[in-house]
Amino acid sequence: MSDATTQLVAPRRLRVAIHAADPLRRAALRSLIVNADHDVADSTEAADVVLCDGDCPSTEGRPFVMLGGADTDLAGLLASDADANQIDAALRAVAAGLIVRSSRSIL
């Protein structure tokens, strides 16, 4: 293995846009994002990754993590009751170009 493949990069702070129809759910997700040491982006265009509760708006160019819903074309799909650690891991993974599925999201 080369030196480049054995070096880990410190986790970076992400800019996360949040889409949630329910204001209480949006506030809870915002708190989760801030507690995970990420920034909440004011728009999808300003975000590194987008977190959606349920169905996501159609936007090109940004990786999405959807909680619940059924759109399997998105980079990230988690169960609607995913915990904070799962959501943080999924956001980091899709921002790095990976595809994320929880086992419960595909049942």
MMTF fields as JSON, N, C-alpha, C and O atoms, coordinates in Angstrom:
{
  "mmtfVersion": "1.0.0",
  "mmtfProducer": "UNKNOWN",
  "numBonds": 427,
  "numAtoms": 428,
  "numGroups": 107,
  "numChains": 1,
  "numModels": 1,
  "chainsPerModel": [1],
  "groupsPerChain": [107],
  "chainIdList": ["A"],
  "bondAtomList": [4, 2, 8, 6, 12, 10, 16, 14, 20, 18, 24, 22, 28, 26, 32, 30, 36, 34, 40, 38, 44, 42, 48, 46, 52, 50, 56, 54, 60, 58, 64, 62, 68, 66, 72, 70, 76, 74, 80, 78, 84, 82, 88, 86, 92, 90, 96, 94, 100, 98, 104, 102, 108, 106, 112, 110, 116, 114, 120, 118, 124, 122, 128, 126, 132, 130, 136, 134, 140, 138, 144, 142, 148, 146, 152, 150, 156, 154, 160, 158, 164, 162, 168, 166, 172, 170, 176, 174, 180, 178, 184, 182, 188, 186, 192, 190, 196, 194, 200, 198, 204, 202, 208, 206, 212, 210, 216, 214, 220, 218, 224, 222, 228, 226, 232, 230, 236, 234, 240, 238, 244, 242, 248, 246, 252, 250, 256, 254, 260, 258, 264, 262, 268, 266, 272, 270, 276, 274, 280, 278, 284, 282, 288, 286, 292, 290, 296, 294, 300, 298, 304, 302, 308, 306, 312, 310, 316, 314, 320, 318, 324, 322, 328, 326, 332, 330, 336, 334, 340, 338, 344, 342, 348, 346, 352, 350, 356, 354, 360, 358, 364, 362, 368, 366, 372, 370, 376, 374, 380, 378, 384, 382, 388, 386, 392, 390, 396, 394, 400, 398, 404, 402, 408, 406, 412, 410, 416, 414, 420, 418, 424, 422],
  "bondOrderList": [1, 1, 1, 1, 1, 1, 1, 1, 1, 1, 1, 1, 1, 1, 1, 1, 1, 1, 1, 1, 1, 1, 1, 1, 1, 1, 1, 1, 1, 1, 1, 1, 1, 1, 1, 1, 1, 1, 1, 1, 1, 1, 1, 1, 1, 1, 1, 1, 1, 1, 1, 1, 1, 1, 1, 1, 1, 1, 1, 1, 1, 1, 1, 1, 1, 1, 1, 1, 1, 1, 1, 1, 1, 1, 1, 1, 1, 1, 1, 1, 1, 1, 1, 1, 1, 1, 1, 1, 1, 1, 1, 1, 1, 1, 1, 1, 1, 1, 1, 1, 1, 1, 1, 1, 1, 1],
  "groupList": [{"groupName": "MET", "atomNameList": ["N", "CA", "C", "O"], "elementList": ["N", "C", "C", "O"], "formalChargeList": [0, 0, 0, 0], "bondAtomList": [1, 0, 2, 1, 3, 2], "bondOrderList": [1, 1, 2], "singleLetterCode": "M", "chemCompType": "L-PEPTIDE LINKING"}, {"groupName": "SER", "atomNameList": ["N", "CA", "C", "O"], "elementList": ["N", "C", "C", "O"], "formalChargeList": [0, 0, 0, 0], "bondAtomList": [1, 0, 2, 1, 3, 2], "bondOrderList": [1, 1, 2], "singleLetterCode": "S", "chemCompType": "L-PEPTIDE LINKING"}, {"groupName": "ASP", "atomNameList": ["N", "CA", "C", "O"], "elementList": ["N", "C", "C", "O"], "formalChargeList": [0, 0, 0, 0], "bondAtomList": [1, 0, 2, 1, 3, 2], "bondOrderList": [1, 1, 2], "singleLetterCode": "D", "chemCompType": "L-PEPTIDE LINKING"}, {"groupName": "ALA", "atomNameList": ["N", "CA", "C", "O"], "elementList": ["N", "C", "C", "O"], "formalChargeList": [0, 0, 0, 0], "bondAtomList": [1, 0, 2, 1, 3, 2], "bondOrderList": [1, 1, 2], "singleLetterCode": "A", "chemCompType": "L-PEPTIDE LINKING"}, {"groupName": "THR", "atomNameList": ["N", "CA", "C", "O"], "elementList": ["N", "C", "C", "O"], "formalChargeList": [0, 0, 0, 0], "bondAtomList": [1, 0, 2, 1, 3, 2], "bondOrderList": [1, 1, 2], "singleLetterCode": "T", "chemCompType": "L-PEPTIDE LINKING"}, {"groupName": "GLN", "atomNameList": ["N", "CA", "C", "O"], "elementList": ["N", "C", "C", "O"], "formalChargeList": [0, 0, 0, 0], "bondAtomList": [1, 0, 2, 1, 3, 2], "bondOrderList": [1, 1, 2], "singleLetterCode": "Q", "chemCompType": "L-PEPTIDE LINKING"}, {"groupName": "LEU", "atomNameList": ["N", "CA", "C", "O"], "elementList": ["N", "C", "C", "O"], "formalChargeList": [0, 0, 0, 0], "bondAtomList": [1, 0, 2, 1, 3, 2], "bondOrderList": [1, 1, 2], "singleLetterCode": "L", "chemCompType": "L-PEPTIDE LINKING"}, {"groupName": "VAL", "atomNameList": ["N", "CA", "C", "O"], "elementList": ["N", "C", "C", "O"], "formalChargeList": [0, 0, 0, 0], "bondAtomList": [1, 0, 2, 1, 3, 2], "bondOrderList": [1, 1, 2], "singleLetterCode": "V", "chemCompType": "L-PEPTIDE LINKING"}, {"groupName": "PRO", "atomNameList": ["N", "CA", "C", "O"], "elementList": ["N", "C", "C", "O"], "formalChargeList": [0, 0, 0, 0], "bondAtomList": [1, 0, 2, 1, 3, 2], "bondOrderList": [1, 1, 2], "singleLetterCode": "P", "chemCompType": "L-PEPTIDE LINKING"}, {"groupName": "ARG", "atomNameList": ["N", "CA", "C", "O"], "elementList": ["N", "C", "C", "O"], "formalChargeList": [0, 0, 0, 0], "bondAtomList": [1, 0, 2, 1, 3, 2], "bondOrderList": [1, 1, 2], "singleLetterCode": "R", "chemCompType": "L-PEPTIDE LINKING"}, {"groupName": "ILE", "atomNameList": ["N", "CA", "C", "O"], "elementList": ["N", "C", "C", "O"], "formalChargeList": [0, 0, 0, 0], "bondAtomList": [1, 0, 2, 1, 3, 2], "bondOrderList": [1, 1, 2], "singleLetterCode": "I", "chemCompType": "L-PEPTIDE LINKING"}, {"groupName": "HIS", "atomNameList": ["N", "CA", "C", "O"], "elementList": ["N", "C", "C", "O"], "formalChargeList": [0, 0, 0, 0], "bondAtomList": [1, 0, 2, 1, 3, 2], "bondOrderList": [1, 1, 2], "singleLetterCode": "H", "chemCompType": "L-PEPTIDE LINKING"}, {"groupName": "ASN", "atomNameList": ["N", "CA", "C", "O"], "elementList": ["N", "C", "C", "O"], "formalChargeList": [0, 0, 0, 0], "bondAtomList": [1, 0, 2, 1, 3, 2], "bondOrderList": [1, 1, 2], "singleLetterCode": "N", "chemCompType": "L-PEPTIDE LINKING"}, {"groupName": "GLU", "atomNameList": ["N", "CA", "C", "O"], "elementList": ["N", "C", "C", "O"], "formalChargeList": [0, 0, 0, 0], "bondAtomList": [1, 0, 2, 1, 3, 2], "bondOrderList": [1, 1, 2], "singleLetterCode": "E", "chemCompType": "L-PEPTIDE LINKING"}, {"groupName": "CYS", "atomNameList": ["N", "CA", "C", "O"], "elementList": ["N", "C", "C", "O"], "formalChargeList": [0, 0, 0, 0], "bondAtomList": [1, 0, 2, 1, 3, 2], "bondOrderList": [1, 1, 2], "singleLetterCode": "C", "chemCompType": "L-PEPTIDE LINKING"}, {"groupName": "GLY", "atomNameList": ["N", "CA", "C", "O"], "elementList": ["N", "C", "C", "O"], "formalChargeList": [0, 0, 0, 0], "bondAtomList": [1, 0, 2, 1, 3, 2], "bondOrderList": [1, 1, 2], "singleLetterCode": "G", "chemCompType": "PEPTIDE LINKING"}, {"groupName": "PHE", "atomNameList": ["N", "CA", "C", "O"], "elementList": ["N", "C", "C", "O"], "formalChargeList": [0, 0, 0, 0], "bondAtomList": [1, 0, 2, 1, 3, 2], "bondOrderList": [1, 1, 2], "singleLetterCode": "F", "chemCompType": "L-PEPTIDE LINKING"}],
  "groupTypeList": [0, 1, 2, 3, 4, 4, 5, 6, 7, 3, 8, 9, 9, 6, 9, 7, 3, 10, 11, 3, 3, 2, 8, 6, 9, 9, 3, 3, 6, 9, 1, 6, 10, 7, 12, 3, 2, 11, 2, 7, 3, 2, 1, 4, 13, 3, 3, 2, 7, 7, 6, 14, 2, 15, 2, 14, 8, 1, 4, 13, 15, 9, 8, 16, 7, 0, 6, 15, 15, 3, 2, 4, 2, 6, 3, 15, 6, 6, 3, 1, 2, 3, 2, 3, 12, 5, 10, 2, 3, 3, 6, 9, 3, 7, 3, 3, 15, 6, 10, 7, 9, 1, 1, 9, 1, 10, 6],
  "groupIdList": [1, 2, 3, 4, 5, 6, 7, 8, 9, 10, 11, 12, 13, 14, 15, 16, 17, 18, 19, 20, 21, 22, 23, 24, 25, 26, 27, 28, 29, 30, 31, 32, 33, 34, 35, 36, 37, 38, 39, 40, 41, 42, 43, 44, 45, 46, 47, 48, 49, 50, 51, 52, 53, 54, 55, 56, 57, 58, 59, 60, 61, 62, 63, 64, 65, 66, 67, 68, 69, 70, 71, 72, 73, 74, 75, 76, 77, 78, 79, 80, 81, 82, 83, 84, 85, 86, 87, 88, 89, 90, 91, 92, 93, 94, 95, 96, 97, 98, 99, 100, 101, 102, 103, 104, 105, 106, 107],
  "secStructList": [7, 7, 2, 2, 2, 2, 7, 7, 7, 7, 7, 7, 7, 7, 3, 3, 3, 3, 3, 7, 1, 1, 2, 2, 2, 2, 2, 2, 2, 2, 2, 2, 2, 2, 2, 6, 6, 7, 3, 3, 7, 1, 1, 1, 6, 6, 7, 1, 3, 3, 3, 3, 3, 1, 1, 7, 7, 7, 7, 1, 1, 1, 7, 3, 3, 3, 3, 1, 1, 7, 7, 6, 6, 1, 1, 3, 3, 3, 7, 6, 6, 7, 7, 2, 2, 2, 2, 2, 2, 2, 2, 2, 2, 2, 2, 6, 6, 7, 7, 3, 3, 7, 4, 4, 4, 4, 7],
  "xCoordList": [0.827, 0.0, 0.871, 1.927, 0.409, 1.157, 0.882, -0.077, 1.736, 1.539, 0.203, -0.425, -0.24, -1.494, -2.697, -3.659, -2.671, -3.829, -3.852, -4.863, -2.764, -2.738, -2.932, -2.975, -3.05, -3.221, -4.702, -5.417, -5.15, -6.527, -6.627, -5.707, -7.74, -8.002, -8.942, -9.92, -8.647, -9.524, -10.9, -11.004, -11.957, -13.302, -13.446, -12.968, -14.107, -14.29, -15.706, -16.632, -15.842, -17.137, -17.902, -17.394, -19.105, -19.925, -20.929, -21.319, -21.337, -22.455, -23.651, -23.649, -24.666, -25.809, -27.084, -27.438, -27.766, -29.093, -30.119, -29.941, -31.174, -32.209, -33.542, -33.975, -34.193, -35.546, -36.458, -36.303, -37.41, -38.401, -39.668, -39.626, -40.784, -42.054, -42.513, -43.082, -42.273, -42.704, -41.678, -40.515, -42.088, -41.146, -40.477, -39.311, -41.194, -40.595, -39.523, -38.468, -39.793, -38.805, -37.588, -36.45, -37.836, -36.73, -35.858, -34.631, -36.473, -35.713, -34.892, -33.747, -35.476, -34.747, -33.556, -32.474, -33.75, -32.647, -31.576, -30.383, -31.998, -31.036, -30.17, -28.953, -30.793, -30.066, -29.078, -27.94, -29.514, -28.651, -27.429, -26.306, -27.649, -26.554, -25.558, -24.349, -26.05, -25.181, -24.417, -23.224, -25.087, -24.423, -23.368, -22.441, -23.509, -22.505, -21.341, -20.454, -21.358, -20.3, -20.278, -19.215, -21.46, -21.608, -22.297, -22.831, -22.282, -22.986, -24.277, -24.325, -25.323, -26.577, -26.527, -26.37, -26.664, -26.639, -28.022, -29.034, -28.061, -29.329, -30.0, -31.206, -29.235, -29.796, -29.094, -27.996, -29.743, -29.15, -27.864, -26.891, -27.867, -26.694, -25.472, -24.341, -25.688, -24.582, -24.14, -23.209, -24.797, -24.551, -23.563, -23.435, -22.869, -22.065, -22.948, -22.708, -23.975, -24.875, -26.245, -26.341, -27.3, -28.663, -29.277, -29.181, -29.905, -30.607, -32.102, -32.583, -32.842, -34.282, -35.041, -34.65, -36.13, -37.054, -38.196, -39.022, -38.25, -39.245, -38.76, -37.556, -39.693, -39.327, -38.536, -38.818, -37.53, -36.637, -37.05, -37.6, -36.78, -37.003, -35.98, -34.895, -36.318, -35.409, -34.367, -34.686, -33.123, -32.032, -30.793, -30.387, -30.218, -29.012, -27.765, -27.762, -26.727, -25.428, -25.05, -23.905, -25.962, -25.636, -26.022, -27.069, -25.183, -25.596, -26.678, -26.662, -27.609, -28.727, -28.704, -28.305, -29.133, -29.453, -30.932, -31.341, -31.734, -33.159, -33.497, -33.035, -34.306, -34.804, -36.21, -37.11, -36.401, -37.689, -37.798, -36.789, -38.979, -39.138, -38.721, -38.322, -38.818, -38.561, -37.697, -37.601, -37.07, -36.27, -34.904, -34.041, -34.703, -33.437, -32.372, -31.271, -32.666, -31.667, -30.761, -29.776, -31.097, -30.286, -29.074, -29.066, -28.056, -26.828, -27.049, -26.432, -27.92, -28.128, -29.589, -30.445, -29.875, -31.239, -31.192, -30.617, -31.808, -31.85, -33.302, -34.2, -33.514, -34.847, -35.223, -34.349, -36.516, -36.97, -36.588, -36.516, -36.345, -35.964, -34.466, -34.057, -33.653, -32.198, -31.71, -32.236, -30.702, -30.2, -29.136, -28.729, -28.703, -27.766, -26.456, -25.918, -25.942, -24.685, -24.841, -23.947, -25.959, -26.213, -26.341, -25.797, -27.056, -27.232, -25.898, -25.587, -25.109, -23.799, -22.902, -22.248, -22.871, -22.041, -22.5, -21.674, -23.811, -24.341, -24.005, -23.625, -24.139, -23.8, -22.336, -22.009, -21.461, -20.028, -19.722, -18.904, -20.388, -20.128, -20.579, -19.822, -21.79, -22.258, -21.476, -21.274, -21.031, -20.195, -18.859, -18.239, -18.419, -17.166, -17.384, -16.438, -18.623, -18.893, -19.371, -19.416, -19.73, -20.191, -21.713, -22.405, -22.221, -23.649, -23.954, -23.242, -25.013, -25.361, -26.787, -27.71, -26.954, -28.271, -28.255, -27.347, -29.248, -29.368, -30.165, -30.977, -29.947, -30.678, -32.171, -32.96, -32.576, -34.005, -34.629, -35.845, -33.831, -34.397, -34.817, -35.584, -34.322, -34.643, -35.579, -35.807, -36.126, -37.071, -38.438, -39.37],
  "yCoordList": [-1.179, 0.0, 1.241, 1.282, 2.249, 3.5, 4.293, 4.021, 5.274, 6.116, 6.84, 7.037, 7.24, 7.991, 7.156, 7.706, 5.858, 5.027, 4.623, 4.105, 4.846, 4.467, 5.656, 5.481, 6.858, 8.047, 8.38, 8.474, 8.555, 8.958, 10.476, 11.173, 10.966, 12.396, 12.685, 11.968, 13.722, 14.103, 14.467, 15.093, 14.079, 14.429, 15.939, 16.706, 16.345, 17.775, 18.197, 17.387, 19.446, 20.036, 20.185, 20.781, 19.651, 19.717, 20.86, 21.28, 21.351, 22.291, 21.463, 20.907, 21.38, 20.501, 21.329, 22.106, 21.153, 21.75, 20.739, 19.532, 21.227, 20.353, 20.638, 21.786, 19.56, 19.665, 18.808, 17.589, 19.46, 18.753, 19.598, 20.787, 18.977, 19.707, 20.113, 21.191, 19.268, 19.522, 20.414, 20.03, 21.596, 22.506, 21.897, 22.184, 21.069, 20.43, 19.424, 19.346, 18.66, 17.702, 18.44, 18.028, 19.533, 20.327, 20.861, 20.836, 21.338, 21.84, 20.732, 20.953, 19.545, 18.414, 18.023, 17.743, 18.002, 17.664, 18.752, 18.457, 19.992, 21.097, 20.935, 21.107, 20.61, 20.39, 19.231, 19.314, 18.173, 17.009, 17.413, 17.017, 18.197, 18.628, 19.493, 19.294, 20.433, 21.32, 20.52, 20.749, 19.585, 18.759, 17.833, 17.418, 17.506, 16.683, 17.535, 17.039, 18.83, 19.778, 20.092, 20.296, 20.128, 20.563, 21.915, 22.358, 22.568, 23.83, 23.569, 22.7, 24.315, 24.223, 25.252, 26.448, 24.767, 25.647, 26.241, 25.575, 27.487, 28.16, 27.71, 27.892, 27.126, 26.692, 25.426, 25.099, 24.732, 23.535, 23.879, 23.126, 25.01, 25.424, 25.666, 25.482, 26.076, 26.364, 25.136, 25.226, 23.989, 22.797, 21.84, 21.787, 21.087, 19.96, 18.735, 17.913, 18.624, 17.476, 17.948, 18.919, 17.244, 17.612, 16.471, 15.307, 16.809, 15.851, 16.097, 17.203, 15.051, 15.171, 14.244, 13.1, 14.765, 13.944, 13.588, 14.442, 12.347, 11.941, 12.278, 12.329, 12.509, 12.754, 14.04, 15.05, 13.976, 15.103, 15.875, 15.306, 17.178, 17.943, 17.508, 17.038, 17.66, 17.282, 18.377, 19.48, 18.067, 19.012, 18.252, 17.268, 18.71, 18.075, 18.657, 19.803, 17.864, 18.37, 18.229, 18.506, 17.812, 17.634, 16.228, 15.722, 15.591, 14.285, 14.472, 15.444, 13.538, 13.584, 12.381, 11.288, 12.585, 11.501, 11.666, 12.7, 10.65, 10.693, 9.803, 8.665, 10.331, 9.567, 9.106, 9.927, 7.793, 7.278, 7.487, 7.738, 7.39, 7.577, 6.344, 5.333, 6.443, 5.26, 5.537, 4.679, 6.687, 7.027, 6.368, 6.837, 5.31, 4.573, 5.143, 4.596, 6.233, 6.855, 7.823, 8.316, 8.09, 9.01, 8.302, 7.08, 9.08, 8.501, 7.871, 6.854, 8.46, 7.953, 7.699, 8.534, 6.551, 6.199, 5.498, 4.417, 6.13, 5.58, 5.435, 6.06, 4.606, 4.488, 5.828, 6.594, 6.108, 7.394, 7.599, 8.735, 6.511, 6.634, 6.407, 5.996, 6.673, 6.532, 7.424, 8.515, 6.948, 7.738, 8.742, 8.737, 9.593, 10.665, 10.134, 10.715, 9.054, 8.487, 7.971, 8.155, 7.33, 6.826, 7.976, 7.913, 9.017, 10.157, 10.845, 11.166, 11.074, 11.699, 10.855, 11.389, 9.548, 8.665, 8.698, 8.722, 8.7, 8.733, 10.054, 10.057, 11.175, 12.476, 12.52, 12.976, 12.046, 12.042, 11.117, 11.443, 9.963, 8.994, 9.518, 9.439, 10.048, 10.529, 11.761, 11.965, 12.591, 13.737, 13.271, 13.978, 12.076, 11.506, 10.698, 10.124, 10.65, 9.967, 8.537, 7.816, 8.106, 6.737, 6.65, 7.663, 5.445, 5.172, 4.507, 3.595, 4.961, 4.473, 3.94, 4.599, 2.748, 2.166, 1.483, 0.705, 1.766, 1.0, -0.241, -0.24, -1.294, -2.54, -2.35, -2.983, -1.486, -1.256, -0.387, -0.429, 0.397, 1.273, 0.506, 1.02, -0.724, -1.491, -2.646, -3.47, -2.731, -3.797, -3.474, -4.256],
  "zCoordList": [0.0, 0.0, 0.0, 0.631, -0.718, -0.735, 0.537, 1.259, 0.799, 1.983, 1.941, 2.98, 0.749, 0.616, 1.036, 1.571, 0.813, 1.148, 2.611, 3.086, 3.337, 4.749, 5.685, 6.902, 5.133, 5.954, 6.081, 5.083, 7.31, 7.557, 7.566, 7.997, 7.092, 7.102, 8.263, 8.471, 9.007, 10.127, 9.584, 8.529, 10.297, 9.839, 9.699, 10.535, 8.636, 8.43, 8.795, 8.815, 9.074, 9.386, 8.069, 7.119, 8.014, 6.807, 6.898, 7.987, 5.737, 5.641, 5.193, 4.095, 6.036, 5.801, 5.652, 6.538, 4.522, 4.334, 4.834, 4.667, 5.436, 6.009, 5.33, 5.234, 4.855, 4.307, 5.168, 5.234, 5.827, 6.645, 6.672, 6.986, 6.343, 6.31, 7.71, 7.887, 8.693, 10.069, 10.778, 10.897, 11.248, 11.917, 13.156, 13.425, 13.907, 15.087, 14.681, 15.312, 13.632, 13.137, 12.588, 12.812, 11.868, 11.33, 12.463, 12.363, 13.53, 14.677, 15.329, 15.725, 15.438, 16.025, 15.155, 15.672, 13.834, 12.93, 12.962, 12.894, 13.065, 13.165, 14.417, 14.361, 15.525, 16.768, 16.62, 17.082, 15.985, 15.754, 14.927, 15.241, 13.874, 12.996, 13.77, 13.659, 14.536, 15.318, 16.371, 16.57, 17.047, 18.061, 17.466, 18.161, 16.171, 15.479, 14.967, 14.273, 15.322, 14.958, 13.465, 12.878, 12.861, 11.467, 11.456, 12.473, 10.305, 10.115, 9.36, 8.49, 9.686, 8.951, 7.832, 8.076, 6.593, 5.425, 5.202, 5.417, 4.772, 4.525, 3.236, 3.07, 2.326, 1.045, 0.576, 1.028, -0.326, -0.912, -1.653, -1.61, -2.326, -3.108, -2.231, -2.681, -0.989, -0.076, 0.72, 1.52, 0.512, 1.329, 0.667, -0.556, 1.521, 1.037, 0.848, -0.036, 1.69, 1.693, 2.199, 2.949, 1.775, 2.156, 2.956, 2.566, 4.073, 4.909, 4.755, 5.0, 4.345, 4.109, 5.042, 5.27, 5.571, 6.341, 5.402, 5.078, 4.967, 3.969, 2.581, 2.331, 1.677, 0.286, 0.13, 0.774, -0.747, -0.981, -2.224, -3.167, -2.216, -3.446, -4.494, -4.153, -5.72, -6.802, -6.985, -7.429, -6.641, -6.787, -7.248, -6.63, -8.31, -8.845, -8.184, -7.736, -8.132, -7.73, -6.27, -5.911, -5.421, -4.012, -3.587, -3.991, -2.774, -2.243, -1.187, -0.431, -1.143, -0.213, 0.713, 0.313, 1.948, 2.871, 3.198, 3.725, 2.887, 3.157, 4.341, 4.428, 5.254, 6.393, 6.037, 5.861, 5.932, 5.478, 3.981, 3.323, 3.436, 1.999, 1.23, 1.81, -0.082, -0.901, -2.116, -2.994, -2.204, -3.377, -3.281, -2.539, -4.007, -3.933, -4.852, -4.919, -5.568, -6.428, -5.675, -6.224, -4.425, -3.626, -3.039, -2.884, -2.717, -2.166, -0.796, -0.479, 0.02, 1.363, 1.662, 1.37, 2.243, 2.627, 3.972, 4.104, 4.977, 6.328, 6.761, 6.197, 7.764, 8.352, 8.98, 9.387, 9.059, 9.585, 11.047, 11.516, 11.766, 13.182, 13.409, 14.495, 12.388, 12.535, 13.676, 13.894, 14.395, 15.517, 15.047, 13.885, 15.967, 15.639, 15.067, 14.125, 15.613, 15.101, 13.683, 12.857, 13.39, 12.041, 11.044, 9.941, 11.435, 10.543, 10.279, 9.132, 11.32, 11.154, 10.246, 9.351, 10.474, 9.645, 8.193, 7.281, 7.974, 6.604, 5.917, 4.746, 6.626, 6.042, 5.624, 4.528, 6.501, 6.189, 5.008, 4.147, 4.982, 3.914, 2.556, 1.589, 2.462, 1.154, 0.713, -0.484, 1.668, 1.31, 0.732, -0.062, 1.137, 0.626, -0.653, -1.193, -1.137, -2.4, -2.272, -3.269, -1.074, -0.864, -0.914, -0.808, -1.074, -1.037, 0.293, 0.713, 0.959, 2.293, 2.296, 1.817, 2.839, 3.071, 4.424, 4.717, 5.25, 6.488, 6.172, 5.247, 6.923, 6.653, 6.83, 6.129, 7.76, 7.982, 6.896, 6.706, 6.182, 5.161, 3.918, 3.104, 3.76, 2.555, 2.828, 1.943, 4.027, 4.362, 3.841, 4.026]
}
